[in-house]
Amino acid sequence: MHQGAPQITRADLAAALADIAASDINVAKALAACEAWEVGYVASLLSRSEHLAANDPDDVYATLRERALSAIDRSIRIDNPFQRLHSSGVNPTPEATDALLEMLRQQAKFHGVTTDLERRGLPRMAPPTPPAS
């Protein structure tokens, strides 16, 4: 990311993921199945999205929201959870899908209230000096 662009946060990305999944049941189902098969699947999507967004040119998106939505969309397209779901032949239950959506909402909330704890925003500190002998 270049210096002029505002820094995108995990809260931005988590909110975008929650919104995308809530607006498309197929995304929610695919994510529910993938998270059930691989604990941390959603977290890996967020991490990939964070990397993708950090490398966006400054002048491509008008808002952080657009940038977050684009990064999440690209991350989903790269990983293609739909293919995983299709090839498995499973169909997540409505309860599993609802639970996934609630998890995404709670994750977005968590990242929203802990933005000040993101490692990238914390001041760099030198490692402690070993005690003199």
NORVENGI-V473777 format. One record per residue. RES is the residue in three letters. PHI is phi in radians with two decimals (* if undefined). PSI is psi in whole degrees, -180 to 180 (NA if undefined). D_CENTER is the distance of its C-alpha to the mean C-alpha in Angstrom with 2 decimals. Layout:
# NORVENGI-V473777
res=RES phi=PHI psi=PSI d_center=D_CENTER
res=RES phi=PHI psi=PSI d_center=D_CENTER
This chain:
# NORVENGI-V473777
res=MET phi=* psi=147 d_center=17.20
res=HIS phi=-1.56 psi=163 d_center=20.63
res=GLN phi=-1.12 psi=-30 d_center=22.18
res=GLY phi=-1.29 psi=-24 d_center=22.70
res=ALA phi=-1.42 psi=140 d_center=19.16
res=PRO phi=-1.13 psi=146 d_center=17.48
res=GLN phi=-1.30 psi=128 d_center=14.71
res=ILE phi=-1.38 psi=143 d_center=11.22
res=THR phi=-1.90 psi=165 d_center=9.61
res=ARG phi=-1.10 psi=-30 d_center=6.54
res=ALA phi=-1.09 psi=-42 d_center=8.27
res=ASP phi=-1.04 psi=-47 d_center=8.37
res=LEU phi=-1.21 psi=-42 d_center=4.83
res=ALA phi=-1.13 psi=-39 d_center=4.65
res=ALA phi=-1.14 psi=-41 d_center=8.07
res=ALA phi=-1.11 psi=-42 d_center=7.72
res=LEU phi=-1.11 psi=-43 d_center=6.02
res=ALA phi=-1.07 psi=-42 d_center=8.79
res=ASP phi=-1.18 psi=-42 d_center=11.23
res=ILE phi=-1.10 psi=-46 d_center=10.97
res=ALA phi=-1.15 psi=-39 d_center=11.47
res=ALA phi=-1.19 psi=-28 d_center=14.16
res=SER phi=-1.55 psi=-10 d_center=15.87
res=ASP phi=-2.46 psi=107 d_center=16.25
res=ILE phi=-1.04 psi=-30 d_center=17.59
res=ASN phi=-1.17 psi=-38 d_center=17.40
res=VAL phi=-1.13 psi=-46 d_center=13.63
res=ALA phi=-1.04 psi=-44 d_center=13.69
res=LYS phi=-1.10 psi=-45 d_center=16.45
res=ALA phi=-1.10 psi=-43 d_center=14.97
res=LEU phi=-1.17 psi=-38 d_center=11.80
res=ALA phi=-1.06 psi=-46 d_center=14.35
res=ALA phi=-1.13 psi=-46 d_center=16.57
res=CYS phi=-1.14 psi=-39 d_center=14.21
res=GLU phi=-1.18 psi=-35 d_center=12.91
res=ALA phi=-1.17 psi=-37 d_center=16.65
res=TRP phi=-1.34 psi=-35 d_center=17.74
res=GLU phi=-2.37 psi=99 d_center=15.36
res=VAL phi=-1.02 psi=130 d_center=14.22
res=GLY phi=1.66 psi=3 d_center=10.86
res=TYR phi=-1.01 psi=-47 d_center=9.86
res=VAL phi=-1.10 psi=-40 d_center=6.68
res=ALA phi=-1.09 psi=-37 d_center=6.07
res=SER phi=-1.18 psi=-34 d_center=7.29
res=LEU phi=-1.11 psi=-43 d_center=5.18
res=LEU phi=-1.11 psi=-42 d_center=2.30
res=SER phi=-1.10 psi=-45 d_center=5.95
res=ARG phi=-1.09 psi=-42 d_center=7.40
res=SER phi=-1.09 psi=-39 d_center=5.80
res=GLU phi=-1.07 psi=-43 d_center=6.93
res=HIS phi=-1.15 psi=-44 d_center=10.08
res=LEU phi=-1.07 psi=-46 d_center=10.69
res=ALA phi=-1.14 psi=-36 d_center=10.56
res=ALA phi=-1.14 psi=-23 d_center=12.71
res=ASN phi=-1.75 psi=6 d_center=15.18
res=ASP phi=-1.24 psi=142 d_center=15.68
res=PRO phi=-1.13 psi=153 d_center=19.25
res=ASP phi=-1.03 psi=-38 d_center=20.02
res=ASP phi=-1.70 psi=14 d_center=21.85
res=VAL phi=-1.46 psi=-39 d_center=19.73
res=TYR phi=-2.02 psi=140 d_center=17.89
res=ALA phi=-1.31 psi=-32 d_center=19.82
res=THR phi=-2.36 psi=161 d_center=17.13
res=LEU phi=-1.08 psi=-36 d_center=13.83
res=ARG phi=-1.05 psi=-47 d_center=12.83
res=GLU phi=-1.09 psi=-41 d_center=13.96
res=ARG phi=-1.13 psi=-42 d_center=12.24
res=ALA phi=-1.15 psi=-45 d_center=8.73
res=LEU phi=-1.06 psi=-42 d_center=9.81
res=SER phi=-1.13 psi=-44 d_center=11.31
res=ALA phi=-1.11 psi=-42 d_center=8.63
res=ILE phi=-1.12 psi=-46 d_center=6.49
res=ASP phi=-1.02 psi=-45 d_center=10.07
res=ARG phi=-1.12 psi=-40 d_center=11.12
res=SER phi=-1.11 psi=-42 d_center=8.65
res=ILE phi=-1.13 psi=-43 d_center=9.82
res=ARG phi=-1.12 psi=-38 d_center=13.26
res=ILE phi=-1.12 psi=-47 d_center=13.41
res=ASP phi=-1.40 psi=-30 d_center=12.72
res=ASN phi=0.93 psi=65 d_center=14.62
res=PRO phi=-1.12 psi=-20 d_center=14.14
res=PHE phi=-1.12 psi=-40 d_center=16.99
res=GLN phi=-1.14 psi=-41 d_center=19.39
res=ARG phi=-1.05 psi=-45 d_center=18.67
res=LEU phi=-1.14 psi=-46 d_center=19.39
res=HIS phi=-1.07 psi=-46 d_center=22.40
res=SER phi=-1.22 psi=-23 d_center=23.92
res=SER phi=-1.38 psi=-29 d_center=23.72
res=GLY phi=1.37 psi=6 d_center=25.60
res=VAL phi=-1.54 psi=161 d_center=24.00
res=ASN phi=-2.37 psi=105 d_center=23.18
res=PRO phi=-1.00 psi=142 d_center=21.00
res=THR phi=-1.21 psi=161 d_center=23.01
res=PRO phi=-1.02 psi=-35 d_center=22.34
res=GLU phi=-1.13 psi=-42 d_center=22.01
res=ALA phi=-1.14 psi=-41 d_center=19.28
res=THR phi=-1.15 psi=-44 d_center=17.39
res=ASP phi=-1.08 psi=-40 d_center=18.06
res=ALA phi=-1.13 psi=-40 d_center=16.96
res=LEU phi=-1.09 psi=-46 d_center=13.55
res=LEU phi=-1.06 psi=-41 d_center=13.29
res=GLU phi=-1.15 psi=-40 d_center=14.61
res=MET phi=-1.06 psi=-44 d_center=12.24
res=LEU phi=-1.13 psi=-40 d_center=9.22
res=ARG phi=-1.11 psi=-43 d_center=11.57
res=GLN phi=-1.19 psi=-37 d_center=12.51
res=GLN phi=-1.13 psi=-42 d_center=9.19
res=ALA phi=-1.09 psi=-42 d_center=8.78
res=LYS phi=-1.09 psi=-46 d_center=12.42
res=PHE phi=-1.00 psi=-50 d_center=12.22
res=HIS phi=-1.15 psi=-30 d_center=9.97
res=GLY phi=-1.14 psi=-40 d_center=12.31
res=VAL phi=-1.51 psi=-9 d_center=15.34
res=THR phi=-2.00 psi=18 d_center=14.50
res=THR phi=-0.96 psi=-38 d_center=13.61
res=ASP phi=-1.21 psi=-11 d_center=17.07
res=LEU phi=-1.71 psi=-3 d_center=16.39
res=GLU phi=-1.03 psi=134 d_center=13.76
res=ARG phi=-0.98 psi=-38 d_center=15.71
res=ARG phi=-1.12 psi=-25 d_center=15.65
res=GLY phi=-1.59 psi=-11 d_center=17.42
res=LEU phi=-1.43 psi=146 d_center=19.99
res=PRO phi=-1.14 psi=144 d_center=23.35
res=ARG phi=-1.32 psi=134 d_center=24.27
res=MET phi=-2.14 psi=141 d_center=27.07
res=ALA phi=-1.19 psi=147 d_center=29.62
res=PRO phi=-1.09 psi=153 d_center=30.00
res=PRO phi=-1.07 psi=147 d_center=32.85
res=THR phi=-1.41 psi=132 d_center=36.29
res=PRO phi=-1.10 psi=146 d_center=38.09
res=PRO phi=-1.10 psi=146 d_center=41.15
res=ALA phi=-1.24 psi=142 d_center=44.44
res=SER phi=-1.65 psi=NA d_center=46.79
